[in-house]
């Protein structure tokens, strides 16, 4: 059932694969930073969550998405998806923070 | 209720903001490419979904995630989240494809 993939489609897929690799590496770096945030907050006794910071992040990402012609609702859902993962990690490590 | 943010935390947050902007821009580019894939598939009569391609993408991302010390399950969930959004877009535009 293996059909030859048209070369134009192959070319698009190579771009998607490159972009996905970039996404993974940026996310890996982001988790490194949020881990440090969690440790810092625990050390200086700051609460894990910061509603003001979260509101700012959402507003900023929505407007960045708009200027990139990306659906702002999707950008917001994605940020929440990532923040939930950060919280899950931090709960597991008991060091808090949804940064 | 506005407390001064420690400078180390501010620095971490600036990194997170930069990384989030990079994520948004890469995703915007990815959606541009998947849109072209959808149009190409519709034009040449290829089915929107390709289970073999999806399996390859998942395997590739999981192994990239592992080598970046990112949770492979998270990478897989994220890819599914993005592919679902691509499908939602394509259903809306009736041009199919979960690439």
N, CA and C atoms of all chains as a GROMACS GRO file, in nm:
protein
  594
    1UNK      N    1   0.082  -0.121   0.000
    1UNK     CA    2   0.000   0.000   0.000
    1UNK      C    3   0.086   0.126   0.000
    2UNK      N    4   0.218   0.109  -0.036
    2UNK     CA    5   0.301   0.230  -0.035
    2UNK      C    6   0.297   0.296  -0.173
    3UNK      N    7   0.236   0.412  -0.179
    3UNK     CA    8   0.232   0.486  -0.306
    3UNK      C    9   0.346   0.586  -0.308
    4UNK      N   10   0.396   0.617  -0.428
    4UNK     CA   11   0.501   0.719  -0.434
    4UNK      C   12   0.443   0.854  -0.391
    5UNK      N   13   0.520   0.928  -0.311
    5UNK     CA   14   0.473   1.059  -0.263
    5UNK      C   15   0.518   1.165  -0.364
    6UNK      N   16   0.424   1.246  -0.415
    6UNK     CA   17   0.463   1.349  -0.512
    6UNK      C   18   0.574   1.437  -0.455
    7UNK      N   19   0.666   1.482  -0.541
    7UNK     CA   20   0.784   1.552  -0.490
    7UNK      C   21   0.748   1.685  -0.421
    8UNK      N   22   0.641   1.750  -0.468
    8UNK     CA   23   0.600   1.874  -0.403
    8UNK      C   24   0.554   1.847  -0.259
    9UNK      N   25   0.480   1.737  -0.243
    9UNK     CA   26   0.433   1.699  -0.110
    9UNK      C   27   0.552   1.663  -0.020
   10UNK      N   28   0.649   1.592  -0.079
   10UNK     CA   29   0.770   1.555  -0.004
   10UNK      C   30   0.843   1.681   0.046
   11UNK      N   31   0.846   1.780  -0.040
   11UNK     CA   32   0.914   1.905  -0.005
   11UNK      C   33   0.842   1.975   0.111
   12UNK      N   34   0.709   1.981   0.104
   12UNK     CA   35   0.631   2.040   0.213
   12UNK      C   36   0.656   1.964   0.343
   13UNK      N   37   0.657   1.831   0.331
   13UNK     CA   38   0.675   1.749   0.453
   13UNK      C   39   0.812   1.770   0.516
   14UNK      N   40   0.911   1.794   0.430
   14UNK     CA   41   1.044   1.821   0.485
   14UNK      C   42   1.043   1.952   0.563
   15UNK      N   43   0.968   2.051   0.513
   15UNK     CA   44   0.956   2.177   0.587
   15UNK      C   45   0.884   2.155   0.719
   16UNK      N   46   0.775   2.078   0.715
   16UNK     CA   47   0.700   2.051   0.839
   16UNK      C   48   0.791   1.981   0.940
   17UNK      N   49   0.870   1.884   0.893
   17UNK     CA   50   0.960   1.812   0.984
   17UNK      C   51   1.064   1.907   1.044
   18UNK      N   52   1.117   1.997   0.963
   18UNK     CA   53   1.214   2.094   1.018
   18UNK      C   54   1.149   2.184   1.122
   19UNK      N   55   1.027   2.230   1.092
   19UNK     CA   56   0.959   2.320   1.186
   19UNK      C   57   0.925   2.245   1.315
   20UNK      N   58   0.886   2.117   1.303
   20UNK     CA   59   0.855   2.039   1.423
   20UNK      C   60   0.979   2.018   1.509
   21UNK      N   61   1.093   1.994   1.444
   21UNK     CA   62   1.217   1.979   1.521
   21UNK      C   63   1.248   2.109   1.596
   22UNK      N   64   1.226   2.222   1.528
   22UNK     CA   65   1.249   2.352   1.594
   22UNK      C   66   1.155   2.367   1.714
   23UNK      N   67   1.028   2.330   1.697
   23UNK     CA   68   0.931   2.340   1.808
   23UNK      C   69   0.978   2.259   1.929
   24UNK      N   70   1.021   2.135   1.902
   24UNK     CA   71   1.065   2.046   2.012
   24UNK      C   72   1.185   2.108   2.085
   25UNK      N   73   1.280   2.161   2.010
   25UNK     CA   74   1.398   2.216   2.076
   25UNK      C   75   1.366   2.343   2.154
   26UNK      N   76   1.277   2.425   2.101
   26UNK     CA   77   1.238   2.545   2.176
   26UNK      C   78   1.161   2.507   2.303
   27UNK      N   79   1.073   2.408   2.290
   27UNK     CA   80   0.999   2.365   2.409
   27UNK      C   81   1.093   2.306   2.514
   28UNK      N   82   1.194   2.231   2.470
   28UNK     CA   83   1.289   2.173   2.566
   28UNK      C   84   1.360   2.286   2.641
   29UNK      N   85   1.396   2.390   2.569
   29UNK     CA   86   1.462   2.504   2.633
   29UNK      C   87   1.365   2.575   2.728
   30UNK      N   88   1.239   2.590   2.685
   30UNK     CA   89   1.138   2.656   2.770
   30UNK      C   90   1.120   2.580   2.901
   31UNK      N   91   1.116   2.446   2.894
   31UNK     CA   92   1.101   2.368   3.017
   31UNK      C   93   1.222   2.383   3.108
   32UNK      N   94   1.339   2.397   3.048
   32UNK     CA   95   1.459   2.420   3.131
   32UNK      C   96   1.442   2.550   3.211
   33UNK      N   97   1.392   2.653   3.144
   33UNK     CA   98   1.377   2.783   3.212
   33UNK      C   99   1.266   2.777   3.318
   34UNK      N  100   1.152   2.715   3.283
   34UNK     CA  101   1.044   2.711   3.383
   34UNK      C  102   1.083   2.627   3.505
   35UNK      N  103   1.169   2.531   3.483
   35UNK     CA  104   1.218   2.451   3.595
   35UNK      C  105   1.300   2.541   3.690
   36UNK      N  106   1.382   2.627   3.630
   36UNK     CA  107   1.462   2.718   3.711
   36UNK      C  108   1.372   2.819   3.784
   37UNK      N  109   1.264   2.862   3.715
   37UNK     CA  110   1.169   2.953   3.779
   37UNK      C  111   1.107   2.885   3.902
   38UNK      N  112   1.066   2.758   3.884
   38UNK     CA  113   1.006   2.684   3.994
   38UNK      C  114   1.100   2.674   4.113
   39UNK      N  115   1.226   2.645   4.085
   39UNK     CA  116   1.324   2.633   4.193
   39UNK      C  117   1.347   2.767   4.261
   40UNK      N  118   1.358   2.873   4.180
   40UNK     CA  119   1.380   3.007   4.237
   40UNK      C  120   1.263   3.048   4.327
   41UNK      N  121   1.140   3.027   4.277
   41UNK     CA  122   1.023   3.065   4.355
   41UNK      C  123   1.017   2.988   4.488
   42UNK      N  124   1.049   2.860   4.481
   42UNK     CA  125   1.048   2.779   4.603
   42UNK      C  126   1.153   2.833   4.702
   43UNK      N  127   1.269   2.870   4.646
   43UNK     CA  128   1.380   2.913   4.733
   43UNK      C  129   1.348   3.044   4.802
   44UNK      N  130   1.286   3.140   4.728
   44UNK     CA  131   1.261   3.272   4.790
   44UNK      C  132   1.120   3.284   4.843
   45UNK      N  133   1.045   3.173   4.840
   45UNK     CA  134   0.914   3.172   4.902
   45UNK      C  135   0.805   3.247   4.825
   46UNK      N  136   0.817   3.253   4.693
   46UNK     CA  137   0.710   3.313   4.612
   46UNK      C  138   0.605   3.207   4.579
   47UNK      N  139   0.478   3.247   4.572
   47UNK     CA  140   0.375   3.147   4.536
   47UNK      C  141   0.396   3.096   4.394
   48UNK      N  142   0.364   2.969   4.368
   48UNK     CA  143   0.387   2.910   4.236
   48UNK      C  144   0.313   2.984   4.123
   49UNK      N  145   0.185   3.016   4.145
   49UNK     CA  146   0.107   3.077   4.037
   49UNK      C  147   0.107   3.229   4.051
   50UNK      N  148   0.095   3.298   3.937
   50UNK     CA  149   0.092   3.444   3.936
   50UNK      C  150  -0.009   3.485   3.829
   51UNK      N  151  -0.131   3.515   3.874
   51UNK     CA  152  -0.242   3.539   3.780
   51UNK      C  153  -0.213   3.659   3.689
   52UNK      N  154  -0.150   3.762   3.744
   52UNK     CA  155  -0.120   3.881   3.664
   52UNK      C  156  -0.024   3.848   3.550
   53UNK      N  157   0.080   3.776   3.585
   53UNK     CA  158   0.178   3.732   3.485
   53UNK      C  159   0.109   3.648   3.376
   54UNK      N  160   0.021   3.559   3.418
   54UNK     CA  161  -0.046   3.472   3.320
   54UNK      C  162  -0.133   3.553   3.224
   55UNK      N  163  -0.205   3.652   3.281
   55UNK     CA  164  -0.288   3.738   3.195
   55UNK      C  165  -0.203   3.810   3.091
   56UNK      N  166  -0.088   3.863   3.137
   56UNK     CA  167   0.002   3.933   3.045
   56UNK      C  168   0.052   3.841   2.934
   57UNK      N  169   0.090   3.718   2.974
   57UNK     CA  170   0.141   3.622   2.875
   57UNK      C  171   0.036   3.594   2.769
   58UNK      N  172  -0.088   3.573   2.815
   58UNK     CA  173  -0.196   3.540   2.721
   58UNK      C  174  -0.220   3.656   2.625
   59UNK      N  175  -0.227   3.778   2.679
   59UNK     CA  176  -0.250   3.894   2.594
   59UNK      C  177  -0.140   3.910   2.491
   60UNK      N  178  -0.017   3.893   2.537
   60UNK     CA  179   0.098   3.909   2.451
   60UNK      C  180   0.098   3.805   2.338
   61UNK      N  181   0.070   3.680   2.376
   61UNK     CA  182   0.071   3.575   2.274
   61UNK      C  183  -0.043   3.592   2.174
   62UNK      N  184  -0.159   3.635   2.224
   62UNK     CA  185  -0.272   3.657   2.132
   62UNK      C  186  -0.236   3.763   2.029
   63UNK      N  187  -0.168   3.870   2.076
   63UNK     CA  188  -0.140   3.977   1.980
   63UNK      C  189  -0.026   3.936   1.884
   64UNK      N  190   0.070   3.859   1.935
   64UNK     CA  191   0.174   3.803   1.846
   64UNK      C  192   0.111   3.711   1.741
   65UNK      N  193   0.015   3.630   1.785
   65UNK     CA  194  -0.052   3.538   1.693
   65UNK      C  195  -0.124   3.618   1.584
   66UNK      N  196  -0.196   3.720   1.626
   66UNK     CA  197  -0.268   3.801   1.528
   66UNK      C  198  -0.175   3.858   1.422
   67UNK      N  199  -0.061   3.910   1.468
   67UNK     CA  200   0.029   3.971   1.370
   67UNK      C  201   0.098   3.866   1.283
   68UNK      N  202   0.094   3.738   1.325
   68UNK     CA  203   0.152   3.630   1.243
   68UNK      C  204   0.045   3.556   1.164
   69UNK      N  205  -0.079   3.607   1.167
   69UNK     CA  206  -0.192   3.542   1.099
   69UNK      C  207  -0.216   3.400   1.152
   70UNK      N  208  -0.198   3.386   1.282
   70UNK     CA  209  -0.228   3.258   1.348
   70UNK      C  210  -0.353   3.285   1.434
   71UNK      N  211  -0.443   3.188   1.442
   71UNK     CA  212  -0.565   3.204   1.522
   71UNK      C  213  -0.529   3.233   1.669
   72UNK      N  214  -0.567   3.350   1.723
   72UNK     CA  215  -0.531   3.384   1.862
   72UNK      C  216  -0.589   3.286   1.963
   73UNK      N  217  -0.708   3.231   1.933
   73UNK     CA  218  -0.767   3.133   2.026
   73UNK      C  219  -0.679   3.008   2.031
   74UNK      N  220  -0.624   2.970   1.916
   74UNK     CA  221  -0.536   2.854   1.914
   74UNK      C  222  -0.410   2.882   1.997
   75UNK      N  223  -0.354   3.002   1.981
   75UNK     CA  224  -0.233   3.039   2.055
   75UNK      C  225  -0.261   3.033   2.206
   76UNK      N  226  -0.378   3.082   2.246
   76UNK     CA  227  -0.413   3.081   2.389
   76UNK      C  228  -0.431   2.938   2.439
   77UNK      N  229  -0.501   2.856   2.359
   77UNK     CA  230  -0.520   2.715   2.399
   77UNK      C  231  -0.385   2.644   2.412
   78UNK      N  232  -0.295   2.674   2.318
   78UNK     CA  233  -0.164   2.610   2.320
   78UNK      C  234  -0.085   2.652   2.445
   79UNK      N  235  -0.089   2.781   2.477
   79UNK     CA  236  -0.018   2.827   2.597
   79UNK      C  237  -0.074   2.756   2.720
   80UNK      N  238  -0.206   2.745   2.729
   80UNK     CA  239  -0.265   2.675   2.843
   80UNK      C  240  -0.222   2.530   2.848
   81UNK      N  241  -0.215   2.469   2.732
   81UNK     CA  242  -0.171   2.329   2.723
   81UNK      C  243  -0.028   2.314   2.777
   82UNK      N  244   0.058   2.408   2.738
   82UNK     CA  245   0.198   2.402   2.783
   82UNK      C  246   0.208   2.434   2.932
   83UNK      N  247   0.134   2.536   2.977
   83UNK     CA  248   0.138   2.574   3.119
   83UNK      C  249   0.088   2.457   3.206
   84UNK      N  250  -0.015   2.387   3.159
   84UNK     CA  251  -0.064   2.272   3.235
   84UNK      C  252   0.045   2.166   3.249
   85UNK      N  253   0.122   2.148   3.145
   85UNK     CA  254   0.231   2.051   3.149
   85UNK      C  255   0.339   2.098   3.248
   86UNK      N  256   0.366   2.229   3.246
   86UNK     CA  257   0.465   2.285   3.339
   86UNK      C  258   0.418   2.260   3.483
   87UNK      N  259   0.288   2.285   3.508
   87UNK     CA  260   0.235   2.265   3.643
   87UNK      C  261   0.244   2.118   3.682
   88UNK      N  262   0.211   2.029   3.585
   88UNK     CA  263   0.218   1.885   3.612
   88UNK      C  264   0.361   1.846   3.652
   89UNK      N  265   0.459   1.899   3.578
   89UNK     CA  266   0.600   1.872   3.611
   89UNK      C  267   0.632   1.922   3.751
   90UNK      N  268   0.585   2.043   3.781
   90UNK     CA  269   0.621   2.105   3.907
   90UNK      C  270   0.552   2.038   4.024
   91UNK      N  271   0.430   1.993   4.000
   91UNK     CA  272   0.363   1.920   4.107
   91UNK      C  273   0.441   1.791   4.133
   92UNK      N  274   0.484   1.725   4.025
   92UNK     CA  275   0.562   1.601   4.038
   92UNK      C  276   0.692   1.628   4.116
   93UNK      N  277   0.753   1.743   4.088
   93UNK     CA  278   0.880   1.775   4.153
   93UNK      C  279   0.857   1.853   4.282
   94UNK      N  280   0.730   1.882   4.313
   94UNK     CA  281   0.690   1.963   4.431
   94UNK      C  282   0.766   2.094   4.441
   95UNK      N  283   0.789   2.159   4.328
   95UNK     CA  284   0.853   2.289   4.344
   95UNK      C  285   0.770   2.403   4.283
   96UNK      N  286   0.646   2.373   4.243
   96UNK     CA  287   0.549   2.477   4.201
   96UNK      C  288   0.590   2.569   4.090
   97UNK      N  289   0.492   2.641   4.036
   97UNK     CA  290   0.502   2.747   3.933
   97UNK      C  291   0.450   2.713   3.796
   98UNK      N  292   0.364   2.801   3.749
   98UNK     CA  293   0.305   2.784   3.617
   98UNK      C  294   0.365   2.880   3.516
   99UNK      N  295   0.478   2.942   3.546
   99UNK     CA  296   0.537   3.042   3.456
   99UNK      C  297   0.538   2.996   3.313
  100UNK      N  298  -0.154   4.524   4.508
  100UNK     CA  299  -0.100   4.389   4.522
  100UNK      C  300   0.018   4.365   4.427
  101UNK      N  301   0.078   4.472   4.373
  101UNK     CA  302   0.189   4.451   4.282
  101UNK      C  303   0.320   4.449   4.360
  102UNK      N  304   0.381   4.332   4.367
  102UNK     CA  305   0.510   4.321   4.436
  102UNK      C  306   0.622   4.333   4.335
  103UNK      N  307   0.737   4.386   4.377
  103UNK     CA  308   0.849   4.391   4.282
  103UNK      C  309   0.892   4.249   4.246
  104UNK      N  310   0.921   4.230   4.120
  104UNK     CA  311   0.963   4.096   4.073
  104UNK      C  312   1.116   4.088   4.083
  105UNK      N  313   1.168   3.987   4.153
  105UNK     CA  314   1.314   3.975   4.165
  105UNK      C  315   1.379   3.973   4.027
  106UNK      N  316   1.499   4.033   4.018
  106UNK     CA  317   1.557   4.050   3.884
  106UNK      C  318   1.590   3.917   3.817
  107UNK      N  319   1.624   3.817   3.898
  107UNK     CA  320   1.653   3.686   3.838
  107UNK      C  321   1.526   3.628   3.774
  108UNK      N  322   1.413   3.646   3.843
  108UNK     CA  323   1.286   3.597   3.789
  108UNK      C  324   1.249   3.673   3.661
  109UNK      N  325   1.274   3.806   3.665
  109UNK     CA  326   1.248   3.887   3.547
  109UNK      C  327   1.327   3.837   3.426
  110UNK      N  328   1.452   3.802   3.453
  110UNK     CA  329   1.538   3.754   3.347
  110UNK      C  330   1.486   3.621   3.288
  111UNK      N  331   1.445   3.530   3.376
  111UNK     CA  332   1.387   3.404   3.330
  111UNK      C  333   1.262   3.431   3.246
  112UNK      N  334   1.180   3.524   3.295
  112UNK     CA  335   1.055   3.551   3.223
  112UNK      C  336   1.082   3.610   3.085
  113UNK      N  337   1.187   3.689   3.074
  113UNK     CA  338   1.220   3.743   2.941
  113UNK      C  339   1.261   3.630   2.846
  114UNK      N  340   1.333   3.532   2.900
  114UNK     CA  341   1.367   3.416   2.816
  114UNK      C  342   1.240   3.341   2.775
  115UNK      N  343   1.151   3.319   2.870
  115UNK     CA  344   1.027   3.247   2.837
  115UNK      C  345   0.949   3.324   2.730
  116UNK      N  346   0.943   3.457   2.744
  116UNK     CA  347   0.870   3.537   2.645
  116UNK      C  348   0.934   3.526   2.507
  117UNK      N  349   1.066   3.527   2.502
  117UNK     CA  350   1.134   3.511   2.372
  117UNK      C  351   1.104   3.375   2.310
  118UNK      N  352   1.111   3.272   2.394
  118UNK     CA  353   1.087   3.137   2.343
  118UNK      C  354   0.942   3.122   2.297
  119UNK      N  355   0.847   3.185   2.370
  119UNK     CA  356   0.706   3.177   2.329
  119UNK      C  357   0.684   3.249   2.196
  120UNK      N  358   0.751   3.362   2.176
  120UNK     CA  359   0.738   3.433   2.048
  120UNK      C  360   0.791   3.344   1.936
  121UNK      N  361   0.902   3.276   1.961
  121UNK     CA  362   0.958   3.185   1.860
  121UNK      C  363   0.858   3.073   1.830
  122UNK      N  364   0.796   3.017   1.934
  122UNK     CA  365   0.697   2.911   1.914
  122UNK      C  366   0.583   2.959   1.823
  123UNK      N  367   0.531   3.077   1.853
  123UNK     CA  368   0.418   3.131   1.775
  123UNK      C  369   0.458   3.148   1.628
  124UNK      N  370   0.578   3.202   1.605
  124UNK     CA  371   0.618   3.225   1.467
  124UNK      C  372   0.643   3.095   1.391
  125UNK      N  373   0.699   2.997   1.460
  125UNK     CA  374   0.719   2.868   1.395
  125UNK      C  375   0.585   2.801   1.364
  126UNK      N  376   0.492   2.811   1.459
  126UNK     CA  377   0.360   2.752   1.435
  126UNK      C  378   0.288   2.821   1.320
  127UNK      N  379   0.302   2.954   1.311
  127UNK     CA  380   0.238   3.028   1.201
  127UNK      C  381   0.294   2.977   1.068
  128UNK      N  382   0.424   2.955   1.063
  128UNK     CA  383   0.487   2.904   0.941
  128UNK      C  384   0.438   2.762   0.913
  129UNK      N  385   0.429   2.680   1.018
  129UNK     CA  386   0.383   2.542   1.001
  129UNK      C  387   0.242   2.538   0.942
  130UNK      N  388   0.154   2.626   0.992
  130UNK     CA  389   0.017   2.629   0.939
  130UNK      C  390   0.014   2.673   0.793
  131UNK      N  391   0.106   2.763   0.757
  131UNK     CA  392   0.113   2.802   0.616
  131UNK      C  393   0.145   2.680   0.529
  132UNK      N  394   0.240   2.598   0.575
  132UNK     CA  395   0.279   2.482   0.496
  132UNK      C  396   0.167   2.378   0.493
  133UNK      N  397   0.104   2.351   0.608
  133UNK     CA  398  -0.003   2.248   0.608
  133UNK      C  399  -0.122   2.294   0.522
  134UNK      N  400  -0.142   2.424   0.514
  134UNK     CA  401  -0.249   2.475   0.427
  134UNK      C  402  -0.216   2.441   0.280
  135UNK      N  403  -0.089   2.458   0.245
  135UNK     CA  404  -0.049   2.425   0.108
  135UNK      C  405  -0.060   2.275   0.082
  136UNK      N  406  -0.026   2.195   0.185
  136UNK     CA  407  -0.041   2.050   0.172
  136UNK      C  408  -0.188   2.015   0.146
  137UNK      N  409  -0.278   2.078   0.222
  137UNK     CA  410  -0.421   2.052   0.206
  137UNK      C  411  -0.467   2.084   0.064
  138UNK      N  412  -0.422   2.198   0.015
  138UNK     CA  413  -0.462   2.239  -0.120
  138UNK      C  414  -0.405   2.144  -0.225
  139UNK      N  415  -0.278   2.106  -0.207
  139UNK     CA  416  -0.216   2.014  -0.303
  139UNK      C  417  -0.288   1.879  -0.306
  140UNK      N  418  -0.317   1.825  -0.186
  140UNK     CA  419  -0.384   1.695  -0.179
  140UNK      C  420  -0.522   1.701  -0.245
  141UNK      N  421  -0.593   1.810  -0.220
  141UNK     CA  422  -0.726   1.825  -0.281
  141UNK      C  423  -0.712   1.830  -0.433
  142UNK      N  424  -0.609   1.900  -0.480
  142UNK     CA  425  -0.592   1.919  -0.625
  142UNK      C  426  -0.559   1.788  -0.696
  143UNK      N  427  -0.470   1.708  -0.634
  143UNK     CA  428  -0.429   1.585  -0.703
  143UNK      C  429  -0.508   1.463  -0.656
  144UNK      N  430  -0.608   1.487  -0.570
  144UNK     CA  431  -0.698   1.378  -0.530
  144UNK      C  432  -0.639   1.279  -0.432
  145UNK      N  433  -0.546   1.326  -0.346
  145UNK     CA  434  -0.494   1.237  -0.241
  145UNK      C  435  -0.584   1.248  -0.118
  146UNK      N  436  -0.600   1.138  -0.044
  146UNK     CA  437  -0.683   1.145   0.077
  146UNK      C  438  -0.618   1.238   0.180
  147UNK      N  439  -0.700   1.308   0.260
  147UNK     CA  440  -0.647   1.406   0.357
  147UNK      C  441  -0.554   1.341   0.460
  148UNK      N  442  -0.594   1.225   0.514
  148UNK     CA  443  -0.514   1.165   0.621
  148UNK      C  444  -0.420   1.060   0.565
  149UNK      N  445  -0.306   1.041   0.631
  149UNK     CA  446  -0.206   0.943   0.588
  149UNK      C  447  -0.148   0.880   0.714
  150UNK      N  448  -0.203   0.763   0.750
  150UNK     CA  449  -0.169   0.702   0.878
  150UNK      C  450  -0.019   0.670   0.887
  151UNK      N  451   0.041   0.627   0.776
  151UNK     CA  452   0.183   0.593   0.777
  151UNK      C  453   0.268   0.716   0.806
  152UNK      N  454   0.236   0.824   0.740
  152UNK     CA  455   0.307   0.951   0.763
  152UNK      C  456   0.292   0.996   0.910
  153UNK      N  457   0.172   0.981   0.965
  153UNK     CA  458   0.151   1.023   1.105
  153UNK      C  459   0.233   0.940   1.202
  154UNK      N  460   0.239   0.808   1.175
  154UNK     CA  461   0.319   0.721   1.261
  154UNK      C  462   0.466   0.763   1.257
  155UNK      N  463   0.514   0.793   1.137
  155UNK     CA  464   0.654   0.836   1.123
  155UNK      C  465   0.681   0.965   1.199
  156UNK      N  466   0.586   1.060   1.185
  156UNK     CA  467   0.602   1.190   1.253
  156UNK      C  468   0.612   1.170   1.404
  157UNK      N  469   0.523   1.085   1.456
  157UNK     CA  470   0.520   1.062   1.601
  157UNK      C  471   0.650   0.998   1.648
  158UNK      N  472   0.695   0.896   1.576
  158UNK     CA  473   0.820   0.830   1.614
  158UNK      C  474   0.938   0.926   1.613
  159UNK      N  475   0.941   1.008   1.508
  159UNK     CA  476   1.051   1.102   1.491
  159UNK      C  477   1.051   1.205   1.605
  160UNK      N  478   0.933   1.259   1.634
  160UNK     CA  479   0.924   1.360   1.740
  160UNK      C  480   0.956   1.302   1.876
  161UNK      N  481   0.911   1.179   1.900
  161UNK     CA  482   0.942   1.117   2.029
  161UNK      C  483   1.093   1.101   2.046
  162UNK      N  484   1.160   1.064   1.938
  162UNK     CA  485   1.304   1.042   1.955
  162UNK      C  486   1.379   1.176   1.964
  163UNK      N  487   1.330   1.278   1.890
  163UNK     CA  488   1.387   1.412   1.906
  163UNK      C  489   1.367   1.463   2.049
  164UNK      N  490   1.247   1.439   2.103
  164UNK     CA  491   1.216   1.484   2.239
  164UNK      C  492   1.312   1.417   2.337
  165UNK      N  493   1.330   1.285   2.322
  165UNK     CA  494   1.420   1.214   2.412
  165UNK      C  495   1.560   1.272   2.411
  166UNK      N  496   1.611   1.299   2.289
  166UNK     CA  497   1.748   1.351   2.283
  166UNK      C  498   1.756   1.495   2.335
  167UNK      N  499   1.640   1.564   2.347
  167UNK     CA  500   1.640   1.701   2.403
  167UNK      C  501   1.599   1.702   2.550
  168UNK      N  502   1.587   1.583   2.610
  168UNK     CA  503   1.543   1.571   2.750
  168UNK      C  504   1.405   1.632   2.771
  169UNK      N  505   1.318   1.613   2.673
  169UNK     CA  506   1.179   1.656   2.685
  169UNK      C  507   1.096   1.527   2.693
  170UNK      N  508   0.991   1.526   2.773
  170UNK     CA  509   0.907   1.409   2.789
  170UNK      C  510   0.847   1.368   2.653
  171UNK      N  511   0.881   1.247   2.601
  171UNK     CA  512   0.829   1.206   2.470
  171UNK      C  513   0.676   1.200   2.466
  172UNK      N  514   0.613   1.164   2.579
  172UNK     CA  515   0.466   1.161   2.582
  172UNK      C  516   0.410   1.302   2.562
  173UNK      N  517   0.477   1.400   2.620
  173UNK     CA  518   0.432   1.538   2.603
  173UNK      C  519   0.447   1.579   2.456
  174UNK      N  520   0.559   1.543   2.394
  174UNK     CA  521   0.581   1.577   2.252
  174UNK      C  522   0.472   1.515   2.165
  175UNK      N  523   0.438   1.391   2.196
  175UNK     CA  524   0.334   1.323   2.118
  175UNK      C  525   0.198   1.389   2.138
  176UNK      N  526   0.165   1.423   2.265
  176UNK     CA  527   0.037   1.490   2.292
  176UNK      C  528   0.031   1.625   2.220
  177UNK      N  529   0.145   1.695   2.221
  177UNK     CA  530   0.149   1.826   2.156
  177UNK      C  531   0.128   1.813   2.005
  178UNK      N  532   0.195   1.714   1.945
  178UNK     CA  533   0.177   1.694   1.800
  178UNK      C  534   0.030   1.665   1.770
  179UNK      N  535  -0.032   1.579   1.851
  179UNK     CA  536  -0.174   1.549   1.828
  179UNK      C  537  -0.260   1.674   1.843
  180UNK      N  538  -0.227   1.757   1.941
  180UNK     CA  539  -0.299   1.882   1.963
  180UNK      C  540  -0.290   1.971   1.838
  181UNK      N  541  -0.170   1.981   1.782
  181UNK     CA  542  -0.149   2.066   1.664
  181UNK      C  543  -0.217   2.005   1.541
  182UNK      N  544  -0.204   1.872   1.524
  182UNK     CA  545  -0.267   1.806   1.409
  182UNK      C  546  -0.419   1.822   1.415
  183UNK      N  547  -0.476   1.813   1.536
  183UNK     CA  548  -0.620   1.834   1.549
  183UNK      C  549  -0.661   1.973   1.503
  184UNK      N  550  -0.577   2.070   1.536
  184UNK     CA  551  -0.606   2.207   1.494
  184UNK      C  552  -0.596   2.219   1.341
  185UNK      N  553  -0.496   2.152   1.284
  185UNK     CA  554  -0.481   2.152   1.138
  185UNK      C  555  -0.606   2.093   1.073
  186UNK      N  556  -0.652   1.980   1.130
  186UNK     CA  557  -0.772   1.915   1.074
  186UNK      C  558  -0.894   2.006   1.087
  187UNK      N  559  -0.904   2.072   1.204
  187UNK     CA  560  -1.017   2.165   1.226
  187UNK      C  561  -1.015   2.276   1.119
  188UNK      N  562  -0.896   2.329   1.093
  188UNK     CA  563  -0.881   2.433   0.990
  188UNK      C  564  -0.925   2.380   0.854
  189UNK      N  565  -0.877   2.257   0.825
  189UNK     CA  566  -0.902   2.201   0.693
  189UNK      C  567  -1.047   2.163   0.675
  190UNK      N  568  -1.111   2.116   0.783
  190UNK     CA  569  -1.253   2.087   0.774
  190UNK      C  570  -1.327   2.217   0.745
  191UNK      N  571  -1.287   2.324   0.816
  191UNK     CA  572  -1.350   2.455   0.795
  191UNK      C  573  -1.331   2.500   0.650
  192UNK      N  574  -1.211   2.473   0.595
  192UNK     CA  575  -1.183   2.518   0.459
  192UNK      C  576  -1.219   2.409   0.357
  193UNK      N  577  -1.268   2.294   0.408
  193UNK     CA  578  -1.302   2.176   0.324
  193UNK      C  579  -1.190   2.136   0.229
  194UNK      N  580  -1.069   2.144   0.274
  194UNK     CA  581  -0.964   2.099   0.182
  194UNK      C  582  -0.878   1.986   0.240
  195UNK      N  583  -0.922   1.931   0.355
  195UNK     CA  584  -0.861   1.811   0.412
  195UNK      C  585  -0.711   1.811   0.439
  196UNK      N  586  -0.666   1.714   0.518
  196UNK     CA  587  -0.526   1.682   0.551
  196UNK      C  588  -0.480   1.714   0.690
  197UNK      N  589  -0.424   1.609   0.751
  197UNK     CA  590  -0.372   1.624   0.887
  197UNK      C  591  -0.221   1.633   0.891
  198UNK      N  592  -0.158   1.656   0.779
  198UNK     CA  593  -0.011   1.662   0.775
  198UNK      C  594   0.048   1.743   0.886
   0.00000   0.00000   0.00000
